């Protein structure tokens, strides 16, 4: 039987909320270019990330990756 190695994308962002138990909200910003006007603009996505030890606080930089769904809105876990 062969082992399948799945490559999971890692993302980096800033913690914007740590009020939930074992969950942090991380904002990931990216710079995009408008297809017609070629103007650059900043786009931000918020992710709910599982933080088992509650060690990350607001303003910290974190790295996280996708995992199995932990709850309805949470399917990412902290790496570092």
Residue pairs with C-beta under 8 A, 6 or more apart in sequence:
8 65
8 66
8 67
9 65
9 66
10 63
10 64
10 65
10 79
11 26
11 28
11 47
11 63
11 64
11 65
11 76
12 28
12 61
12 62
12 63
12 64
13 26
13 27
13 28
13 29
13 47
13 61
13 62
13 64
14 26
14 27
14 59
14 60
14 61
14 62
15 24
15 25
15 26
15 56
15 57
15 58
15 59
15 60
15 61
15 62
16 25
16 26
16 27
16 46
16 58
17 24
17 25
17 58
18 24
18 25
18 51
18 54
18 56
18 57
18 58
20 48
21 54
22 50
22 51
22 52
22 54
23 48
23 49
23 50
23 51
23 74
24 48
24 49
24 51
24 56
24 62
24 78
25 46
25 47
25 48
25 49
26 46
26 47
26 49
26 62
26 64
26 76
27 44
27 45
27 46
28 44
28 45
28 46
28 47
29 42
29 43
29 44
30 42
30 43
30 44
30 45
31 40
31 41
31 42
31 43
32 40
32 41
32 42
32 43
33 39
33 40
33 41
34 40
34 41
47 64
47 76
48 73
48 74
48 76
49 62
49 64
49 74
49 76
49 77
49 78
50 67
50 70
50 74
50 76
50 77
50 78
51 78
52 78
56 62
56 78
62 78
62 79
62 80
63 78
63 79
63 80
64 76
64 77
64 78
64 79
65 76
65 77
65 79
66 75
66 76
67 75
67 76
67 77
68 75
69 75
70 77
